């Protein structure tokens, strides 16, 4: 599924509520330009299984199934000022 259900015609149609840890995982993904689970885990000092758990929750909440779509959605929000840009 693409981000069409969240963003249409350059406008945001849906926001999702993430936990603080999920936000940090997303920030590592977008600010690190698609870091791997292992790189995110090392940076956050958590296991790769925990990173996978957070991504699973993010995918469930956004109804997105691909990391690139998560990256695209949250990069768009970050560029529009709707998503924090610091860890």
C-alpha positions as a Markdown table, in Angstrom:
| # | Residue | x | y | z |
|---|---|---|---|---|
| 1 | Unk | 0.0 | 0.0 | 0.0 |
| 2 | Unk | 1.3 | 3.5 | -0.9 |
| 3 | Unk | 1.0 | 6.6 | 1.2 |
| 4 | Unk | -2.1 | 7.7 | -0.8 |
| 5 | Unk | -4.5 | 7.1 | 2.1 |
| 6 | Unk | -2.3 | 9.4 | 4.2 |
| 7 | Unk | -1.3 | 12.0 | 1.7 |
| 8 | Unk | -3.2 | 13.0 | -1.4 |
| 9 | Unk | -2.4 | 15.8 | -3.8 |
| 10 | Unk | 0.4 | 17.1 | -1.5 |
| 11 | Unk | -2.0 | 17.4 | 1.5 |
| 12 | Unk | -2.1 | 15.4 | 4.7 |
| 13 | Unk | -5.3 | 13.4 | 5.1 |
| 14 | Unk | -4.4 | 11.4 | 8.2 |
| 15 | Unk | -2.1 | 11.6 | 11.1 |
| 16 | Unk | -0.9 | 8.7 | 13.2 |
| 17 | Unk | -0.1 | 8.7 | 16.9 |
| 18 | Unk | 3.3 | 7.2 | 17.7 |
| 19 | Unk | 4.9 | 6.4 | 21.0 |
| 20 | Unk | 8.1 | 8.3 | 21.8 |
| 21 | Unk | 10.2 | 5.2 | 21.0 |
| 22 | Unk | 8.4 | 4.8 | 17.6 |
| 23 | Unk | 9.1 | 8.4 | 16.8 |
| 24 | Unk | 12.8 | 7.9 | 17.6 |
| 25 | Unk | 12.9 | 4.8 | 15.3 |
| 26 | Unk | 11.3 | 6.9 | 12.5 |
| 27 | Unk | 13.7 | 9.8 | 13.1 |
| 28 | Unk | 16.6 | 7.4 | 12.7 |
| 29 | Unk | 15.1 | 6.1 | 9.5 |
| 30 | Unk | 14.4 | 9.5 | 7.9 |
| 31 | Unk | 17.4 | 11.5 | 9.2 |
| 32 | Unk | 19.8 | 8.6 | 8.7 |
| 33 | Unk | 18.5 | 8.2 | 5.1 |
| 34 | Unk | 17.1 | 4.6 | 5.4 |
| 35 | Unk | 19.3 | 3.2 | 8.1 |
| 36 | Unk | 19.1 | -0.6 | 8.6 |
| 37 | Unk | 17.5 | -2.2 | 11.6 |
| 38 | Unk | 21.0 | -3.1 | 12.9 |
| 39 | Unk | 22.2 | 0.5 | 12.5 |
| 40 | Unk | 19.1 | 1.9 | 14.3 |
| 41 | Unk | 19.4 | -0.7 | 17.0 |
| 42 | Unk | 23.1 | 0.2 | 17.6 |
| 43 | Unk | 22.3 | 3.9 | 17.7 |
| 44 | Unk | 19.5 | 3.5 | 20.1 |
| 45 | Unk | 21.3 | 0.8 | 22.2 |
| 46 | Unk | 18.4 | -1.7 | 21.8 |
| 47 | Unk | 18.1 | -5.0 | 20.0 |
| 48 | Unk | 17.2 | -5.5 | 16.4 |
| 49 | Unk | 14.2 | -7.4 | 17.6 |
| 50 | Unk | 13.0 | -4.3 | 19.4 |
| 51 | Unk | 13.5 | -2.2 | 16.3 |
| 52 | Unk | 11.5 | -4.7 | 14.3 |
| 53 | Unk | 8.8 | -4.6 | 17.0 |
| 54 | Unk | 8.6 | -0.8 | 16.7 |
| 55 | Unk | 8.4 | -1.0 | 12.9 |
| 56 | Unk | 5.7 | -3.6 | 13.1 |
| 57 | Unk | 3.6 | -1.2 | 15.3 |
| 58 | Unk | 4.4 | 1.8 | 13.0 |
| 59 | Unk | 3.3 | -0.3 | 10.0 |
| 60 | Unk | 0.1 | -1.3 | 11.8 |
| 61 | Unk | -0.7 | 2.3 | 12.7 |
| 62 | Unk | 0.0 | 3.8 | 9.3 |
| 63 | Unk | -1.3 | 0.8 | 7.3 |
| 64 | Unk | 2.0 | 0.9 | 5.3 |
| 65 | Unk | 3.8 | -2.3 | 4.5 |
| 66 | Unk | 7.1 | -1.0 | 3.1 |
| 67 | Unk | 9.9 | 0.8 | 4.9 |
| 68 | Unk | 10.3 | 3.2 | 1.9 |
| 69 | Unk | 6.6 | 4.2 | 2.3 |
| 70 | Unk | 7.2 | 4.9 | 6.0 |
| 71 | Unk | 10.3 | 6.9 | 5.1 |
| 72 | Unk | 8.3 | 8.9 | 2.4 |
| 73 | Unk | 5.3 | 9.6 | 4.7 |
| 74 | Unk | 7.3 | 10.8 | 7.7 |
| 75 | Unk | 9.9 | 12.7 | 5.5 |
| 76 | Unk | 6.9 | 14.6 | 4.0 |
| 77 | Unk | 5.6 | 15.3 | 7.5 |
| 78 | Unk | 9.0 | 16.4 | 8.7 |
| 79 | Unk | 9.4 | 18.7 | 5.6 |
| 80 | Unk | 6.0 | 20.2 | 6.4 |
| 81 | Unk | 7.0 | 20.8 | 10.0 |
| 82 | Unk | 4.5 | 18.3 | 11.4 |
| 83 | Unk | 7.1 | 15.8 | 12.7 |
| 84 | Unk | 10.0 | 16.6 | 15.1 |
| 85 | Unk | 13.5 | 16.8 | 13.5 |
| 86 | Unk | 15.7 | 16.1 | 16.5 |
| 87 | Unk | 16.2 | 13.0 | 18.6 |
